[in-house]
């Protein structure tokens, strides 16, 4: 069986936060999927100054000891490595778009969605418009720029149009709260979405993977929210900083988040809507969507998060595990979909 040379694309061309977030997930992926009989892993690490490094590991020491390269030198290095496949693990906008497009130009296949799809999904307003046109329920909303005045009567959600991990998100209960909420949201993006607050209900996330060309709905992940004192999730529900200064996941404790019983009636309903979102956005390999479930049990699309780092803590990995699919099996499925049915080089072991 051929050993695949896989390049892990890690870091951020935008800021240190996304750099650390990418490194967190990529480190876990490398540790969980290291299999010398299957893969020869290499690492490309990009920093906010847009320098490239190719360290032997993602330890801070190895990164610091590795000589930085310009884009020109990095391309020259990569093209000499005979890379079979790239695993993108960058979460910033440039990482999701420009750097994936680079590998399109180099004609090196990569796992995950294409730059145009990533750009659409990263803008919550555009993603909402597309899935709504496909018949998916979305909260009524408006896109604002600096100086615009919201017209939606509270309660309403204010959030940056292109930011993740609930950064800058606020629940406005009174019109007098709009100014502060908008000011905070505009710190993270030049456009802000104001949308109607969907009463709880529940809040869930649904992952879709593609296997042998077919869409497969994964078990849902549900989040700890309630109508009284926890109506929305915030940054602290998702990420936390450890004592050593690294980022870590805050939601993987079965208290803030847990897997929904597959027999729960909501599962099939949400999976059907998620598949519709996947197709409407033109996704490939995998996708991930957040939904608010109203008191009548109807799912409302909130946003798309088209990432999977293939780390055990990654949401799609957790969902796959609940379905009996290990991280290694999940990676094999994605690799085979990426390389095409006529070029499968890996079989489930």
N, C-alpha and C positions, 0 to 999 in steps of 0.2 A: 504494500500500500504506500502510495506517495506521501511523503512528509510535506505538509503545506507550510510555506513561508508566509506568515501573517504579520503584518505591520499594525501595531496598536497606535492609533493616532490620538494623542493625549495632550492635555493642557488647555490654554486659552490665549487667543490673540487679543483679548479684551481687557480682562482684569485679573487680579490675584484670587478673588473669590471663585470665579469659574475655573481657574487653574487648579486650585486646591480641590474643588468638587470633582473635577475630571480625574485628578490623580487618585482621590479616594476610591472611586468606583473602579478605575483601571487596575489599581493594585490588587483589589479583591478578585477581579476577573482573572488576572495573570496567575494568582495563587490557586484559584479554583479550577482552572482549565488547563494548567500546565500538564502536557502529556507528550513526552519527547517522541513517542512512536507515531504521533499524529501531527504535531506542530513544531515548527521552528519559529518562536516568537521573536520579533524585534520591536523596539519602541521608538517612536518619534514624539518628542516632547517640545511643544511650542509654548513660549512665554509671552506675556503682554507686549514686550518690545519686538515681537514677531521674529525672534531668533529661534532657530531649530537646534535641538540636541538629540543625539541618539544614544542614550545611556544604557548600561547593561541591566539596570533595574530602576524602579521609581522611588528609591530611597532618596531623601534630600541630599545625602552625601554623594551618591553616584551622579545625581543631576548636577550638583555643584562642580564635580570633578570632570564633567564632560564638556569639551570645547563647543561653544556655540557656533552655528553656521548661518549664513545668509540663505535666503530662499533659493538663489541660483545654485549654491553649493549643495544644499539639501536635495534639490531635484537631481543633481548629478549623482549624489550618493545613492538615492533611492533607486534610480534607474539601473544602477549597477548591482542591486541586491537580488534581482529576479523575484520580486515579491509576487505571490499568487493572489493575495487578498488583503484588503485593508479593513480593520475593525475600527470605525470612527467612535471616539469616546469624548468628543468635545461638545460642551453644552452652550457655549456662547454663540451669538449669531454668526460671526465670521467662521467659527468652527463648523457650524451646521451647514453653511452655504459655500463660502469661498474655498475652504480647504477640501470639501468633498468635490467641488467642481474641478479642483486641481487634478484629482485622480481620474476624473472623467477625461481630462486632457491627456493625462499620461496613459490612458487606456488600461488602468489597473482597477479591477472590480472591487467594490466595497459592499459590506453588509449594511442594510438599512435604506432609508428613503433618499431620494435625489434632492439636490440643493433647492430646486424650485418648490418641491413639496414641503421641505423643511422651512423655507421662508414663509410660505402660506400659513403653515401650522403655528409658526412662532408669532404670527400676528393674530391675536384672538378675534379681532373683528372680521378679518377675511375668512378665517376658518369657520366662524359662526355663519357667515353669509352663504358659504358653499354648502355646508351640511343642511342649513335651513331650506335651501333650494331643492335639496334631495328629499325633503319631507320630514326632517328631524326637528323636534321641538327645541327652540332656543329661547332664552329670556329676551323680552323686548329691550333694546338698548340703543345707545347712541355713541358715536365716536367724537371725542372732543379734542381740541387743540388749545394751547394757551390763550386765555381770554374768552373762550366759549363758556356759555352758561348752561348748566344742565336743565332739562325740562321734565325729567322723570320725577314724579312725586315719591318721596321716601315712604317705606324703606327701600333702599337701593344699594347696590354694590358698586364701589369705585375701584378700578384696578388699571395698572399700566397695560397698554395694548400688547406689549412685547417684553414681558418679564415673567420669570418662573419662581417657584418655591414660595408663592404668596407674598413676595416682596411688594410693598406699596399697596396692598389690598386693604380696604376698609368697608365696614357696613355703616351706612349713613341712615340714621333713624329720624333725623329732622333736617330741614333745609339749611338751618344755621350751621350744621356740621359739614356742609359741602366744601367750604373754602379750605378747611384744614385737610380734608380727605384728598381734595384735588392737588393741593400743594405737595402732599406726601407722594401721591401717585406720579406726578410730573417729575419727581426726582429720579425716577427709574425709566422713563420713556417720554418721548415728545408727543405721544398720543395717549389718550386715556379713554377707557370704556366706562360708561355709566349704564347699568342695566337693572331691571327690576329684580328684586329679591324674591327668590323662589322659596316659599315656606317649606320647612321640613315636615315629614319625610326623613330621608336618609341621604347620605352622600357616598357614592361608590365610584370605583375606577374599574374599567374593563380593558383587558388586553386581548389583542387579536394576533395570532401568528399564521403564517402561510406555510402549509405542509403539503408537498406534492401538488402544488397549485391550488389547493383548497383553503378557504378561510376557516380557522379553528378558533372558537371563542374559549377563553380561559376563565377559570373561576374568578369571581369578583373580589376586589378588596374593598372593605367598608371602613369608614373613618368615624372617629368619635366626635360627633356633633349632636347638639340638642337645641331645642327651641328656647330654653330658658337662659343658660349662661354660656353656651358655646354654639352660636348660630352659624359661624364660619370657621374655617381653618386658617391658621396664620403661620408665619415662618418658623416659629418655635415648635410647631407640630411636625415639621418636616426635617429640619436640620438643627444640629447643635455643635458647639465647639468644645473639643475635649481639653483636658488639662495641658496636653502637650502642644496645643494650638492648632491641631488638625480638625477638619470637619468630620462629622459622623451623622448617621441617620438617626432621627429621633422617633420615627414612626414605627419601627420594627420591634414592638414590645408586646403585641397582642392586647394592648390597652388603648393606645391611640389609633391602632389599625389592626384589622384582622380579616381572615378569609371568610367569605360568605359560604354557607352550606350550599353545595351545588343543587340541592333539591329545593332551595328557596325559590318560590315562584318568580321573584324579581330577576333571577339569573338569566333565564332564557330571554325574557323581554329585553333586558339591557344588552345582551349579546347580539340580538337581532339588530338593535339600533346601532351598536358599535360597528357591526359589519357594514351597515349602510354608510356610516361615517367613513370607514376605511375605503370603501369603493368611491364615494363621492370625492374624497380628497386625492384619490389616485395613489394610495399608499402601496408599498411593496414590502415583503418579508415580515414585517410586524407593525403594530400600531398600538396606541394607548390613549384612552379617552376618559375624561372625568364627567360624571353625571350627578345632577341633583335629582332626587326622587321626591316628588311632591306628596302631600298627604293622601292623594288618590292613587298613588303607586305609579305615576307616569314619570318616565325619565326625561330630563331636560339636559341637553348638551351644554357643558360649561367651557371646556377647552380640550385641545389635543396636546399630547406630550409624546412626540414620536422618537423616543429614545429607548435603547436597551443596551446596557453596558456589558451584559452577560456576567455580571457579578452576582453572588448569591443574594445580596441585599437589594439588587435592582428589582423594581416592581414586577416587570414581566417575568423575571426569574422566579420570584416568590409565587406568582400565580401559576407558572408552569410546574413548580414543585408540588403545589396543591393538586395538580392534575396528574401527578405521577411522572413528570418529565424533569429529569435532572438538568443542571446547568450545562453539563457536557452534551447531553442529548439536544438541548435547546440550541446550543451553538452549532452542532452538526446539522440540524434542520435548517438553520439560517444559512450556513455555508453552502449546503446543497441547493437551496433556492437561489442563492446568489450566483453560483457557478452554472446553474441550469441543469435540467434533467438529463441531458446527454453528456454532462461532464462531471457527474457525481464521483467524488473521490473518497468519500467517507461513508461508512455504514454505521448504524447504531450498534454499539458493542454490548 
